[in-house]
Amino acid sequence: MNLSYKLFGTLALSLACSAQAAAADRTVHLPLKPAVEAALAAGKIDGSVSFYLAGTGPKGRVLQADVVTNRKTNAFAKKDEEACLWVAQSAVIALHEAAKKAGANAVTNIVSYYRKNEYSSKTDYECHAGAVVAGVALRGDLAKVK
């Protein structure tokens, strides 16, 4: 057999195996509060914007509805909880920046919105953790609350 055929076969097999490994997708539900606290402790957000999951928190004047952030992070050799906390922080930071830019002091009605599928909880967000990548998508309203 020609060397190039062996090389091609090996490459094709390795790509097929890696695609299966990357396709492993576990749904994890974790509390949002630790992600907000970690972003605050790291100085990534300044505390001027409050975060309220759907069904919690005050009503306010919505400045911009249905703002979506979709973040991914490297999950290779990480526990699901670790990768999910990291990527949730990234999503919180993105919502914080959008709120500040819009002049809002809160993000209300936050739901998970992974692949446009809504998951709502009064305490948790949804994270999808794979062998290589973890992802969190959040949707919320930028609002002025008292």
N, C-alpha and C positions, 0 to 999 in steps of 0.2 A: 504494500500500500504506500502511496506517495506521502511524504512528510506533510505537505500542505493539506491533504485530506484529513490526516490525523489531527493536525493543529486546528483545522476548522471544526472537526467533530468535538474536540475537547472544549473549544471556545463555545460552541453552541450548547453543550451540556452544562457548562458552568453558568452561562447566562440563564438557562432554563431553571437551574437550581436557585440562583440568586433571585430571580423573579418570584419564585414561590416563597422564599424566605421573606422578601420585602412585602409580600401580599398578606402575611400574617397580620391581622388587625383585631386587636382586643378593645372592646369598649370599656372604659373605666369612668366611674363617677366619683368625683372628689369634691370636697368643700372649696368654695371660691375664696373664703376668708383668708386662708393661709397664703394664697397667691398674692392677694392684695397686700397683706402684711409683709411678705417677703420683698415685694417691689418697693414698698415704702421704706423698709429697713435698709435696702440697698441704695436708696436715694434715687431710684428710677422714676418715682412719682413723688409729688410734694405734699399730698394730703389735702389739697384744695378741692379735689373732686371726690365725691362719695359714690359708692357702687352698690346698687340694689338689684337683686335678682327679682324676676317677675313674681308678683304677689307679695312683695315686701316693700317697706320704705314708703316715703311720702309721695304724694302727688305733686306735680309741679308743672310749670309751663314748658312744654316740649318745644325745643328750638330746632331739633332735627330728629326725625323718627327713623327707626330701622337702620341704624348704622351698623355695618358688619365688619368684623375683623377676622381674618383667617390666617392663623400662624402655624408654622411647622418648626420642628427642631430635630436635631440628631438624637436618636434614641438608641444607637448602637451601644451595646454592653451596659445599658442603664436599666434600672428597675423602672417599671411603668410609672410608679408614683413620682419618682425623681424627674423623669422626662416630662411627665404631665405638669408637674408643678412649674418647671422651667418654662414650658410653652404657654401655660396659663398666665404666667407673669408677663410674658411678651404680649399676649392679647390684652391684658389689663393696661399695660403701658400704652398700647396703641389707642385704646378707648379713652384713656386719660388725655393723651395728646389731642385727640379729636374733640373732646369736650372743652379743653382749654382754648383751642382754636375757635370754637363756636361760641365761646363766652358762657358755657354751661358750668355749673358747679356740681352736677351729678349725672350719672348714667343710670337710668331707671329701666325697669322691665327687661332686664338682661336674661336672655335664654341662650342655650347652646344651639348652634345652627350649622352643624357639620354636614357637608354636602346638601345643604338647604333642607335638612330634616331637623325640625324643631324638637328640642328636649327642654322641658321646663321643670325646675325644682326650686324650692325656697332656700336651699342651702348649697346645692351641688352644680357643677358644670360637667359636661361630657368631654372626654378626651379619647382619641383613638390612637392607640399605641401599637406600633408594629416592630419588627425586628430591627429596622433601620431608622424609621421616622415616626414621630408622634405629632399629632395635630389637634388644635383647638380652634373652633370658630365660635365667636360670640356675636350676638345681635342685641342692640339696646337702643334706647332713646336718650339723646343728649338733652338735658333739662336744667332749668333753673328751679331749685327748690328752696324753701325757707328753712 
